[in-house]
């Protein structure tokens, strides 16, 4: 028998907005295979994966490619990404996270210390998809819980306020019909 977590993961699907540059990427194929609705957009930053219901965005970066480019160009791209998305994650993909990759992630973390950027190291597409979906699902669940909690508290206040209002009007000699 499947555990509730496995069943929930299997049944859960959402819409994902993806950079057009990732159309042939393994991560997107995996998301599509898990029944997520993929919408490609040329207007989002290259390498972006956005979960609109949770307000989360991921920027995929291959460590080898990043190491081969100018640091300032990478920092500018990340700066643009974090200024657009309030809850942003940089997914650093490398087969092996050696000293160079850790130094790169450390320099990115130092540069964006205090910002809304979180760095996630992954080794392959499977780990990337698992990490991305876990975070997105957690945030969507949190948003749903906030909304339902707000709704319940609003209903509770509304129910408790009405009898007080009626009592107040009765003491004044006014009757509500």
Secondary structure as UniProt FT lines:
FT   HELIX           4..11
FT   STRAND          15..19
FT   HELIX           20..22
FT   TURN            23..24
FT   HELIX           26..33
FT   TURN            34..35
FT   STRAND          37..41
FT   TURN            46..47
FT   STRAND          48..51
FT   TURN            52..55
FT   STRAND          56..62
FT   HELIX           63..67
FT   HELIX           71..84
FT   STRAND          87..93
FT   HELIX           99..111
FT   TURN            112..114
FT   STRAND          117..122
FT   HELIX           125..171
FT   TURN            172..173
//
